[in-house]
Amino acid sequence: MKAVVFYEHNTEKSMDEFMAVFPRHEVLEEEFIKSGKVLGTGAFANPREGAMAIFINKEAAEEFVNGDPFVQEGLIAKVTIREWNDELA
């Protein structure tokens, strides 16, 4: 079963703070893309509304969240992981 991760940004943090951490986040993201563990990822149209990603399973989603510099540095106010039944797969 796939898993979807929702990030809600910490609104007390500036975009400059996010951008300072973004290169490290991007390295982690690239590792997950290359390994095939993430199927889609990105910010919402209004980046202040947060972001989401789709992972191959809950374990991969948890691994990503636990290693993400955005989460480690308090830039994310809330993380939600939901298992998801992809009807197209």
Secondary structure, 3 states (H helix, E strand, C coil): CEEEEEEEECCCCCHHHHHHHHHHHHHHHHHHHHHCCEEEEEECCCHHHCEEEEECCHHHHHHHHHHCHHHHCCCEEEEEEEEECCCCC
